[in-house]
Every structure is written in structure tokens, then in C-alpha cells.
């Protein structure tokens, strides 16, 4: 009868430990995913700060210089692309407003 109680305690301990380990791993994955999402929102490549192996490899100044160049290049390219898109939208809005104004004036003259 004692062996049953001993086995019950051992298996309960194993179940509790594995449950706690699973919760810890799940929490760790959620934090890592949130950190990667934040990195992408800020414009950094995913894994810059959340990847531990990258931190260990990032001891040299050459990697930081290349990352800075990449960041500046993408920001400038994105800004140029955004400016071009805004200018295109502005031109489209101006043509739409002119066409509406002309159609409205024609409608008023017909009455």
C-alpha cells in the first residue's frame, strides 16, 4: 500500500513540474513574439534584439556598421517611396476635384 502512495507522489510531482515548465516556455514564447513584433514595428529586422545567438555574434564593430547602413538605406528608400505615393495621391485628388467641379458647374448650367 505504501508503494502506491509513493508512486502517486512521484507522478504528481512529475505532472506538476512538467505543467510549470510548459507554462514557462509558453510565456517565454509569447514575450519573444511580442518583442519581434515590436522590432518589426520599429523597422528593425526581426531577431535583432530577440535572438540570443545574434547577440553573441555581434561583438565586432563591423556588424553594427553594416546594420546601421542597412537601416539608413531602408529608411531612405521607404521615405522616397512614401513621398512618391503621396505625390501620386495628391495628383489623383486634384484631378478628381477638378472633374467634380466641372461636372457640378455643368449640372447647374443645365437647370
VEXBAKE-623983 format. One line per 5 residues: number of its first residue (from 1); their letters; for each residue x, y, z of N, C-alpha, C. Coordinates in steps of 0.1 Angstrom, whole numbers, plus 5000, padded with zeros to 4 digits. Atoms other than C-alpha are relative to their C-alpha. Example, Ala and Ser with C-alpha at 12.3 -4.5 7.8 and 13.67 -1.06 7.14 Angstrom:
<sites>
1 = AS = 5009,4988,5000,5123,4955,5078,5009,5012,5000; 4991,4989,5000,5137,4989,5071,4992,5011,5008 $
</sites>
This chain:
<sites>
1 = XXXXX = 5008,4988,5000,5000,5000,5000,5009,5013,5000; 4991,4989,5000,5029,5023,5007,5006,5003,4986; 4994,4997,5013,5043,5019,4972,4990,5007,4991; 5010,4992,5008,5011,5032,4957,5000,5014,5003; 4999,4986,4996,5013,5063,4977,5013,5007,4995 $
6 = XXXXX = 4987,4994,5005,5050,5068,4968,4999,5002,4985; 5002,4998,5015,5042,5063,4931,4991,5011,4997; 5009,4989,5002,5013,5087,4934,5007,5013,5002; 4993,4987,4997,5035,5114,4949,5010,5003,4989; 4990,4999,5011,5062,5108,4923,4994,5005,4987 $
11 = XXXXX = 5007,4996,5013,5038,5110,4893,4994,5014,5002; 5005,4987,4998,5021,5140,4908,5010,5011,4999; 4989,4990,5001,5054,5158,4912,5004,5002,4986; 4996,4999,5014,5063,5150,4876,4990,5008,4992; 5010,4992,5007,5030,5163,4863,5000,5015,5004 $
16 = XXXXX = 4999,4986,4996,5033,5195,4883,5012,5007,4994; 4987,4994,5006,5069,5201,4872,4998,5002,4985; 5002,4998,5015,5060,5195,4835,4990,5011,4997; 5010,4989,5002,5030,5218,4838,5006,5013,5001; 4993,4987,4998,5051,5246,4852,5010,5003,4989 $
21 = XXXXX = 4990,4999,5011,5078,5240,4826,4993,5005,4987; 5008,4996,5012,5051,5242,4798,4996,5014,5001; 5005,4986,4999,5037,5275,4812,5012,5009,4999; 4988,4991,5001,5072,5290,4815,5004,5001,4985; 4996,5000,5014,5080,5280,4779,4990,5008,4991 $
26 = XXXXX = 5010,4992,5008,5047,5294,4766,5001,5015,5003; 4999,4985,4996,5052,5327,4785,5013,5005,4993; 4987,4996,5006,5088,5329,4771,4997,5002,4985; 5003,4999,5014,5075,5323,4735,4991,5012,4997; 5008,4988,5002,5048,5350,4739,5008,5013,5001 $
31 = XXXXX = 4991,4988,4998,5074,5375,4752,5008,5002,4988; 4991,4999,5012,5097,5367,4723,4992,5004,4988; 5008,4996,5011,5069,5370,4698,4996,5015,5001; 5004,4986,4998,5058,5404,4712,5013,5009,4997; 4987,4992,5002,5095,5416,4711,5003,5000,4985 $
36 = XXXXX = 4998,5000,5015,5097,5405,4674,4991,5009,4993; 5010,4991,5006,5065,5423,4666,5004,5015,5002; 4995,4986,4997,5079,5455,4683,5012,5004,4991; 4989,4997,5008,5111,5452,4664,4996,5003,4985; 5005,4997,5013,5092,5450,4631,4993,5013,4999 $
41 = XXXXX = 5007,4987,5000,5071,5480,4640,5010,5011,5000; 4990,4989,4999,5102,5500,4648,5009,5000,4987; 4992,5000,5013,5118,5490,4614,5013,4992,5001; 4988,5009,4999,5145,5466,4627,4997,4987,4994; 5003,5014,5005,5149,5432,4611,4997,4991,5012 $
46 = XXXXX = 5004,5009,4989,5132,5405,4632,5012,4992,5005; 4989,5007,4994,5156,5389,4656,5012,5008,5004; 4989,4992,4997,5179,5418,4661,5003,5000,5015; 4998,4999,4986,5173,5421,4698,4994,4987,5007; 5006,5012,4993,5152,5389,4705,5008,4988,4998 $
51 = XXXXX = 4992,5012,5002,5177,5364,4691,5013,5000,5008; 4989,5001,4991,5202,5354,4717,5013,4997,4993; 4988,5003,5007,5227,5339,4692,5005,5011,4993; 4996,4988,5007,5228,5371,4673,5008,5009,5010; 4993,4992,4990,5239,5389,4705,5014,4995,5002 $
56 = XXXXX = 4986,5005,4997,5268,5366,4710,5009,5002,4988; 4992,4998,5012,5279,5370,4674,5003,5015,4997; 5000,4986,5003,5275,5408,4675,5011,5007,5008; 4990,4993,4991,5307,5416,4694,5009,5010,4992; 4992,4991,5008,5325,5433,4664,4993,5012,4996 $
61 = XXXXX = 5006,4987,5005,5320,5468,4652,4995,4999,4986; 5004,5002,5014,5317,5456,4616,4985,4997,4999; 5014,5004,5001,5283,5440,4622,4991,5012,5004; 5008,4989,4996,5270,5472,4639,5000,5010,4988; 5000,4991,5011,5282,5493,4610,4992,4996,4988 $
66 = XXXXX = 5008,5005,5011,5266,5471,4584,4985,5001,5003; 5014,4999,4996,5233,5471,4604,4996,5015,4999; 5004,4985,5001,5234,5510,4606,4998,5003,4985; 5001,4997,5014,5240,5511,4568,4987,4994,4995; 5012,5006,5005,5211,5487,4562,4988,5008,5005 $
71 = XXXXX = 5011,4993,4994,5188,5507,4585,4998,5014,4993; 5001,4987,5007,5196,5541,4568,4996,4998,4986; 5005,5003,5013,5192,5526,4534,4986,4997,4998; 5014,5003,5001,5158,5512,4541,4992,5011,5003; 5008,4988,4996,5146,5543,4558,4999,5010,4988 $
76 = XXXXX = 5000,4990,5012,5156,5565,4528,4992,4994,4989; 5008,5006,5011,5141,5541,4503,4986,5000,5004; 5014,4999,4996,5109,5539,4523,4995,5014,5000; 5005,4987,5001,5107,5576,4526,4998,5005,4986; 5001,4996,5014,5113,5581,4489,4987,4994,4994 $
81 = XXXXX = 5012,5007,5005,5086,5555,4481,4988,5007,5005; 5012,4994,4994,5062,5571,4505,4997,5014,4994; 5002,4987,5006,5068,5606,4491,4994,4999,4986; 5005,5002,5014,5062,5593,4455,4985,4996,5001; 5014,5004,4999,5030,5576,4466,4991,5012,5004 $
86 = XXXXX = 5008,4988,4995,5018,5608,4484,4998,5010,4988; 5001,4991,5011,5025,5629,4453,4990,4994,4990; 5010,5006,5009,5006,5604,4431,4986,5002,5005; 5014,4999,4994,4976,5605,4455,4995,5015,4999; 5004,4986,5001,4977,5643,4456,4996,5004,4986 $
91 = XXXXX = 5003,4998,5014,4977,5644,4418,4986,4994,4997; 5013,5006,5003,4947,5620,4417,4989,5008,5007; 5010,4992,4993,4928,5641,4443,4997,5013,4992; 5002,4988,5007,4934,5672,4423,4992,4998,4987; 5007,5003,5012,4921,5656,4391,4985,4997,5003 $
96 = XXXXX = 5014,5004,4996,4890,5642,4409,4993,5013,5004; 5007,4988,4996,4882,5676,4425,4997,5009,4987; 5002,4993,5012,4886,5693,4391,4988,4994,4992; 5011,5006,5007,4863,5668,4374,4987,5002,5007; 5012,4998,4993,4837,5671,4401,4995,5015,4999 $
101 = XXXXX = 5004,4986,5001,4838,5709,4400,4995,5003,4986; 5005,4998,5013,4834,5708,4362,4986,4993,4998; 5013,5006,5001,4805,5683,4364,4989,5007,5008; 5010,4992,4992,4788,5703,4391,4996,5013,4993; 5003,4988,5007,4791,5735,4371,4991,4997,4987 $
106 = XXXXX = 5008,5004,5012,4777,5717,4340,4986,4997,5005; 5013,5003,4994,4748,5704,4362,4992,5012,5003; 5007,4988,4997,4740,5739,4374,4996,5008,4988; 5004,4993,5013,4740,5754,4339,4989,4993,4993; 5011,5007,5007,4716,5727,4326,4986,5004,5007 $
111 = X = 5013,4997,4993,4689,5737,4352,4997,5014,4996 $
</sites>
